[in-house]
Amino acid sequence: MQWSVRINEAYQRLRDPLRRAAYLCELAGTAVNAENNTAMPTAFLMQQMQWREELDESKDLSRLEALADQVGRVRREVLKACEQAIDQTKDYGQAVAQVRSLMFIERFASEVDARIDACHDASEAPVGGQ
């Protein structure tokens, strides 16, 4: 039973690109320490603020979907940079920075997805209370 649990945990870790990258960094001796190290580059923080404002101002589905697409593109770029740092240059310090960025991006993307789901739910609500 314990082995089955461990195998499932390992599978979940390796299946998720963010968790896999964090694990590979830890294996190389460079821990992510996201809970203790919250410093981020200014440009990244500015982008996060801009996205947050866009999310707060977005009232229609098309704007939310455009924001989700933009966040998805940046996520793919950061994943690619993380992959390069781990697989090609073996720069685990840079990989950790990318992992920490991905953590922010993933959290924000889930907020955008939740807002999109809420818009879908609101549009499917019965008219006239029926």
N, C-alpha and C positions, 0 to 999 in steps of 0.2 A: 504494500500500500504506500509506504514512504517513497519507494523508488518511482512509483507511478506519479505521485505528487511532484517529485523533483523533475521528472521528465517533462511533465506538463508545464512547470514553471520555466524550465529551460527553453522549451518550444516557444512559449509566449514571449520570452525575452529576445530570442533570436528572430522571431517573426516581425517584431516591431523595430523599424529602423532606428528610432531614437533610443530605445532601451538597448539595442544591439551595439550602437556606437558608444554609449556610456559604458557598457560592459567591456568592450574592447579597450577603451581608454583605461579603465580600472585594471585590466589584465596587464597593460603596459606600464602600470605604476603611476598613472596620472588620474587621480580621482576627480570627479566632476564637482563635488562639494557645493551644489547649487544652493543648499540651505544656508551655507556660511559665506559664500562668495556671490554677492548680488551685483557687483560692479559690471556695467555693460558699456560698450562704446556709445558715445554721444549720438552718432548718426543712427544707430539702431534704436536708441531710446526715442529719438525724434520721430522715426518711422512708426514706432509703437503708438506714440501720442497722436500722430496723424490718423492712423487706422482707428484708434479709439474714438476720435472725433467723428470720423466718417461713420462708424457704427452707431454712435449716438444720434447722428443726424439722419441716418437712413431710415426712412419710413416705408419705402416700397420695396417689393421683392427684387426688382431689377437692379437696384443699387446695392442691395445686400449680396446678390449673386455676383455682381461685378467685384465687390470687395472680397468675396470668397475666392474668386479666380485670381485676384492679385495676391492674396495671402498664399494661395496654393503655388503660384509661380515662385514667390520668394522662398517658400518652404523647399521646393525642388532645388533651387539654387544653393541653399544652405546645406541640404543633404548632399549635393554634389561636392561642395567644398569640404564637407566633413569626410566624405568618401575619399577624396583626394588626399586629405591630411592623414588619414589612417592608412590607406592602402598604398599610396605612392610615395609620399614624402616622409611618412612615419613621424610627423610632427604632432605629437599627442597633445601638446599645449594648445596648438591651434584647433585641434579636433575638439578639445574640451570647450573652447570658446564657441565653436559651432554647435555643440550639443546644448550648451546653455541657451544659445539663441533659439534653437529648435524647441526647447522647453517653453519659452515665451510664445513662440509662433503657434505651437500646438494648442496651448491654453487659449490663445486668442481665437484660433480657428474653430475651436469647439464652441466658443461664445457666439461666433458668427453663425455657425450651423444651428445652434439653438434658436437664434433670432429668426433664421430662415424657416425653421420648423414651426415656430410660433406664427409666422406670416401665413404659412400653408394652412395651419389649423384655423386661423381666423378667417381665411378665405373660404374654408369648407364649412364654417358654422352655418346652421340653418337660419334663413331669413325670417323675421317675424316671430322668433321664439318657438318655432315648431321643430 
